Amino acid sequence: MKHIHPIQIRFADTDALGHINNSAYVLYIESARVGFLVATGMEVSTLVLARLEIDYRMQVHFDAHASFTDPANGLVVESQVERIGNTSITLLQRIVFKGEIAAEVRTVVVNFDYKTKAPAVVSENTRSKLGEFLVG
C-alpha cells in the first residue's frame, strides 16, 4: 500500500526559468514524510532524519491550475516503507507530477531518545502499523 500526500506548488518554489527548484523537493518530501508517519500513528517528535537521497527524473514547472484546483492531477508524494530496522525506518518516496515520476527518494529516519541521547528501538506497535506499507 502507498500513502498519497498532495502538495500545493507555490510560485515561490520556482527558479528564474519557472522550474520547481530542487531545494523545494526537500520540503515536499518532509511534508509528505511527516504526513505519512502521523497518519500511521507514529510519534514524529522522536524521529530524526539520518539520510536523504534524491534522484531527479524530470523537470516540473509551476502549474497554477494543477496546484490549486486539481491536486490529484498535480503534484503528489507517494510514500512506502522499504525497511524497518532495529532503530531506523527506511522510506521510499516518489514525487509524481501529473502521473509522471519527477523524483525518486529514499530517506532514513532514526527513532531517537532525547533523554539518553541515543537511538531507541522501534516498537512492535510501530512495526505493525508500518508493515502494511512495506514494499513488496
Long-range contacts (C-beta under 8 A, 24 or more apart in sequence): 1-80, 1-132, 1-133, 2-78, 2-79, 2-80, 2-133, 3-32, 3-35, 3-36, 3-39, 3-40, 3-78, 3-79, 3-80, 3-133, 4-76, 4-77, 4-78, 5-31, 5-32, 5-35, 5-36, 5-76, 5-77, 5-78, 5-79, 6-71, 6-72, 6-74, 6-75, 6-76, 7-31, 7-32, 7-71, 7-74, 7-75, 7-76, 7-77, 7-95, 8-67, 8-68, 8-71, 8-74, 8-75, 9-60, 9-62, 9-63, 9-66, 9-67, 9-74, 9-75, 10-67, 11-62, 11-64, 13-62, 14-61, 14-62, 18-61, 18-62, 19-59, 19-60, 19-61, 20-59, 20-60, 20-61, 20-62, 22-54, 22-56, 25-54, 25-56, 25-95, 25-102, 25-103, 25-105, 26-52, 26-54, 28-75, 28-77, 28-95, 29-54, 29-77, 29-93, 29-95, 29-105, 29-107, 31-77, 32-77, 32-79, 32-93, 33-79, 33-91, 33-93, 33-107, 33-109, 36-79, 36-91, 36-133, 37-109, 40-126, 40-129, 40-130, 40-133, 41-126, 41-129, 42-126, 42-129, 42-130, 46-111, 46-112, 46-113, 46-114, 46-120, 47-89, 47-109, 47-110, 47-111, 47-112, 48-109, 48-110, 48-112, 49-107, 49-108, 49-109, 50-88, 50-108, 50-109, 50-110, 51-106, 51-107, 51-108, 52-105, 52-106, 52-107, 53-105, 53-106, 53-107, 54-103, 54-104, 54-105, 55-103, 55-104, 55-105, 56-102, 56-103, 57-100, 57-101, 57-102, 57-103, 57-104, 58-97, 58-100, 58-101, 58-102, 59-102, 60-95, 60-97, 60-102, 63-98, 66-97, 66-98, 73-98, 73-99, 74-98, 75-102, 79-133, 80-133, 80-134, 80-135, 81-130, 81-131, 81-133, 81-134, 81-135, 82-106, 82-134, 82-135, 84-122, 84-126, 84-127, 84-130, 84-131, 84-134, 85-122, 86-121, 86-122, 87-111, 87-119, 87-120, 87-121, 87-122, 88-119, 88-122, 89-122, 89-130, 92-135
